[in-house]
Amino acid sequence: MGRVAFVFSGQGDQFPGMGKDLYENYPTAKKVFDLCDSLREGTSTQCFEGTAEELKETANTQPCLFAMELAAAEVLKEKGYTPEAAAGFSLGEVTAAAFAGLFDHSTGFSLVCRRGQLMQAEAEKYDTAMAAVVKLDNETVESLCSQFEDLYPVNFNCPGQVTVSGLSSVMPAFSAKVKEAGGRALPLKVKGAFHSPFMVPASENFAADLAKASMKTPDISLYSDVTAEIYDQDPAVLLAKQIASPVHWEQLIRNMIASGIDTFIEIGPGKTLCNMIKKIDPAVTVMPYTACLED
């Protein structure tokens, strides 16, 4: 195996029962889930027995995904996987930061619970949605978004895929424009216009929580969704800003590859990031964490 990075997924891939196999088969994973349960009662039960609709609620999705992903990462670490770098897509960046040692696991979980609550509170103020636009380049998607009020290109995922956030009322007309241009707009399993101006109040409130958190220099290279670079400024500022700023995932991955990373292990319940990274650079090795458990 070459130079490895762990990449932690965001909302959308969650499913009922996620992490249960980790909990039942690896004491290290059980320790993580138990810690999360001690700080937020019922987190494990929600992961293992919650309905899809329950897990779709942002205030539930974020702590559950954090618990499942951190548990998986710690199991891989115990098995001898030693990443040189870490990054996370949206919510996943908080988990990546906890794994990398920016803050301890308890602090990371408490922060992600607060983050989920703040983002859900803002999402409930408006009828908003997100959609992944495929088969169009970034410039075309940006141009189409500019034709609508309260619609924003927010996640630059990989070649031919950009996520947009905005009012639900404009999505049908926007989707029609996308189709006319030769693309498709695919609704995402989230409730809210994340990484857009709709999330500015959540970003500002989260900044206050982050300012109180104890942080230290990460043990490995940690990349920011906001800058697509290794953290080079106040991490509290970057993590707060991220909530209402675009995720520059494609550029982040290209920067990782340029630094020498050639193997990406997705830490999460699905393979969304694996698929994105393969589209960014087919030459690199990508795999879900479950493939590592089979060794």
C-alpha positions in Angstrom: 0.0 0.0 0.0 1.2 3.5 -0.9 0.9 6.8 0.9 -2.5 6.7 2.6 -5.2 9.2 3.4 -8.4 8.6 5.4 -11.4 10.5 3.9 -14.5 10.7 6.0 -17.9 11.0 4.3 -20.7 13.4 5.0 -24.5 13.2 5.2 -26.4 11.2 2.6 -24.9 7.7 2.9 -26.4 6.9 6.3 -28.6 3.8 6.7 -30.4 2.0 9.5 -28.0 -0.5 11.2 -24.8 1.3 10.3 -21.9 0.5 12.6 -23.6 -2.4 14.3 -21.1 -5.0 12.9 -18.3 -2.8 14.2 -19.8 -2.5 17.6 -20.4 -6.3 17.9 -17.0 -7.4 16.5 -14.4 -4.9 17.7 -13.9 -3.7 21.3 -12.2 -0.6 20.0 -15.4 0.4 18.1 -17.6 -0.4 21.1 -15.4 1.9 23.1 -16.1 4.8 20.7 -19.9 4.1 20.6 -20.0 3.9 24.4 -18.3 7.2 24.7 -20.8 8.8 22.3 -23.7 7.2 24.3 -22.3 8.7 27.5 -22.5 12.2 26.0 -25.7 11.7 24.0 -27.9 8.9 25.3 -29.2 6.6 22.6 -26.7 7.3 19.8 -25.8 3.7 19.3 -29.5 2.6 19.4 -30.3 5.3 16.8 -27.5 4.0 14.5 -28.5 0.4 14.8 -32.3 0.6 15.1 -33.3 4.1 13.9 -35.5 4.4 10.9 -34.2 6.0 7.6 -36.5 9.0 8.3 -35.1 9.4 11.8 -31.5 9.2 10.6 -32.3 11.8 7.9 -32.8 14.4 10.5 -29.7 16.5 10.6 -29.5 16.7 14.4 -29.5 12.8 14.4 -27.5 12.2 11.2 -24.4 14.1 12.3 -23.7 12.5 15.7 -24.6 9.0 14.4 -22.3 9.3 11.4 -19.5 10.7 13.6 -19.8 7.8 16.0 -19.8 5.2 13.2 -17.0 6.8 11.2 -14.7 7.4 14.2 -15.3 3.8 15.3 -14.3 2.5 11.9 -11.2 4.7 11.7 -10.0 3.6 15.2 -10.5 0.0 14.2 -8.4 0.5 11.1 -5.7 2.3 13.1 -5.6 -0.6 15.5 -5.2 -3.0 12.6 -2.1 -1.1 11.5 -3.4 1.4 8.9 -1.4 4.6 9.4 -2.7 7.4 7.2 -0.4 10.4 6.5 -3.4 12.7 5.9 -7.1 13.1 6.6 -10.0 15.0 5.2 -13.7 14.9 5.5 -16.6 16.0 3.3 -18.7 18.5 5.3 -19.7 16.8 8.5 -16.9 14.3 7.9 -14.3 17.1 8.4 -15.2 17.2 12.1 -14.7 13.5 12.4 -11.4 13.7 10.5 -10.3 16.5 12.9 -11.1 14.3 15.9 -9.3 11.3 14.4 -6.3 13.5 13.5 -6.0 14.8 17.0 -7.1 18.4 16.5 -9.3 17.8 19.5 -10.1 14.8 21.6 -13.0 12.4 20.8 -15.3 13.8 23.5 -14.8 17.3 22.3 -15.3 16.3 18.7 -18.6 14.5 19.4 -19.9 17.3 21.5 -19.1 19.8 18.7 -20.8 17.6 16.1 -23.9 17.3 18.2 -24.0 21.1 18.5 -23.3 21.5 14.7 -26.2 19.2 13.8 -28.6 21.0 16.1 -27.6 24.4 14.7 -27.9 23.4 11.1 -31.2 21.7 11.6 -32.5 24.8 13.3 -31.7 26.9 10.3 -33.0 24.3 7.9 -36.4 24.4 9.6 -36.7 28.1 9.0 -37.1 27.7 5.3 -38.3 25.0 2.8 -34.9 24.2 1.3 -33.2 21.3 -0.5 -30.1 20.1 -2.2 -29.5 18.4 -5.5 -26.4 16.9 -7.2 -26.1 18.2 -10.8 -24.3 15.7 -13.0 -23.0 15.7 -16.6 -22.4 19.5 -16.6 -19.2 21.4 -15.9 -18.7 23.7 -13.0 -19.1 26.9 -15.1 -22.4 25.8 -16.6 -23.9 24.9 -13.2 -22.7 28.3 -11.8 -24.3 30.0 -14.7 -27.6 28.2 -14.3 -27.7 28.9 -10.6 -27.2 32.6 -11.2 -30.5 32.7 -13.1 -32.4 31.9 -9.8 -32.6 33.8 -6.5 -31.7 31.8 -3.4 -29.9 29.0 -5.3 -26.2 28.4 -4.9 -23.5 26.0 -6.2 -22.1 24.7 -3.0 -20.1 21.4 -3.3 -17.6 21.0 -6.1 -17.4 17.2 -5.9 -15.6 15.9 -9.0 -15.6 16.4 -12.7 -19.2 16.6 -13.9 -20.8 16.8 -10.5 -21.7 19.9 -8.5 -24.1 20.1 -5.6 -26.5 23.0 -5.3 -28.5 24.3 -2.3 -31.5 26.5 -2.3 -35.2 27.0 -1.9 -37.3 23.9 -2.7 -39.7 26.1 -4.7 -37.1 26.9 -7.4 -35.7 23.3 -7.7 -38.2 22.1 -10.3 -37.5 25.1 -12.7 -33.8 24.7 -12.1 -33.9 21.0 -12.8 -35.7 21.7 -16.1 -32.9 24.1 -17.0 -30.3 21.5 -16.1 -32.1 19.0 -18.3 -32.2 21.5 -21.2 -28.4 21.9 -20.8 -27.8 18.1 -21.0 -27.5 17.4 -17.3 -29.5 15.9 -14.5 -30.4 17.2 -11.1 -30.6 14.4 -8.5 -32.2 15.2 -5.1 -30.1 14.5 -2.0 -31.2 12.7 1.2 -30.7 15.8 3.3 -33.1 18.4 4.8 -31.6 21.8 4.4 -29.6 24.2 2.1 -26.2 23.4 3.6 -23.0 25.2 2.7 -25.0 28.2 1.5 -25.9 31.6 2.9 -29.0 30.0 4.5 -26.5 28.5 7.0 -24.8 31.8 8.1 -26.5 32.0 11.5 -25.5 28.4 12.2 -21.9 29.2 11.2 -21.8 32.2 13.5 -23.2 30.3 16.4 -20.9 27.4 15.9 -18.0 29.8 15.9 -18.8 30.6 19.5 -18.8 26.9 20.5 -15.5 26.3 18.7 -13.9 29.3 20.4 -14.4 27.5 23.7 -13.0 24.1 22.5 -9.5 23.0 23.4 -7.5 22.3 20.3 -3.9 21.3 19.4 -1.8 20.7 16.4 -3.1 17.6 14.5 -1.0 14.5 14.5 -1.3 14.1 10.7 -2.0 16.5 7.8 -5.6 17.7 8.0 -7.2 19.3 5.0 -9.9 22.0 5.0 -13.0 21.9 2.8 -13.0 25.7 2.7 -9.4 26.2 1.4 -8.7 22.7 -0.1 -5.4 23.0 1.7 -3.8 21.7 4.8 -5.0 23.7 7.8 -2.8 26.9 7.8 -5.0 29.2 9.9 -7.2 29.1 13.0 -9.0 25.7 12.8 -12.0 27.2 14.7 -12.4 29.8 12.0 -12.2 27.2 9.2 -14.6 24.8 10.8 -17.2 27.5 11.5 -16.9 29.0 8.0 -17.3 25.6 6.4 -20.9 25.3 7.4 -21.9 28.3 5.1 -19.2 27.9 2.5 -18.7 25.7 -0.5 -16.9 22.4 -0.2 -14.0 22.4 -2.6 -13.6 18.6 -2.6 -12.2 18.1 -6.1 -9.4 20.6 -5.6 -8.8 19.2 -2.1 -8.2 15.7 -3.5 -6.0 17.0 -6.3 -3.9 18.8 -3.7 -3.6 15.6 -1.7 -2.5 13.7 -4.7 0.0 16.4 -5.6 1.5 16.0 -2.1 2.1 12.3 -2.8 -1.1 10.6 -1.5 -1.9 7.7 -3.8 -4.3 5.6 -1.7 -7.6 6.8 -0.3 -9.6 4.8 2.3 -13.2 6.0 2.7 -14.4 6.0 6.2 -18.2 6.0 6.1 -21.2 3.8 5.5 -21.1 4.1 1.7 -18.8 4.5 -1.3 -19.7 8.1 -2.4 -16.2 9.5 -1.8 -14.6 6.5 -3.5 -16.7 7.1 -6.6 -15.9 10.9 -6.6 -12.1 10.3 -6.2 -12.0 7.8 -9.0 -13.5 10.4 -11.3 -11.0 13.0 -10.1 -8.0 10.7 -10.8 -8.6 7.1 -12.0 -4.9 6.3 -11.3 -5.1 6.4 -7.5 -6.2 3.5 -5.3 -9.6 3.9 -3.5 -11.4 1.6 -1.2 -14.1 1.6 1.4 -13.0 0.9 5.0 -14.8 -2.5 4.9 -12.2 -3.8 2.3 -9.5 -3.2 5.0 -11.4 -5.3 7.5 -11.2 -8.3 5.2 -7.4 -8.4 5.4 
